[in-house]
């Protein structure tokens, strides 16, 4: 597996995790839980940007 294949796979995983957090935000009513999920989604998107720059 080449480095680009590994990076593409990581990008897909991080995107899937960010989308999962976005879906969970829509279903929960707890404000602290929503804030935690929002931060997690933002972190996954930042990680995606870092991976894409490699």
NORSULWO-V259438 format. One record per pair of residues at least 24 apart in sequence whose ideal C-beta (glycine too) atoms are under 7 Angstrom apart, sorted by the first residue. I is the first residue (numbers start at 1). GAP is how many residues later the second one is. Records with the same first field share a line. If there is no record, write none. Layout:
# NORSULWO-V259438
I: GAP + GAP
This chain:
# NORSULWO-V259438
7: 44 + 47
10: 41
11: 37 + 40 + 41
14: 30 + 33 + 34 + 37
15: 33
17: 27
18: 26 + 27
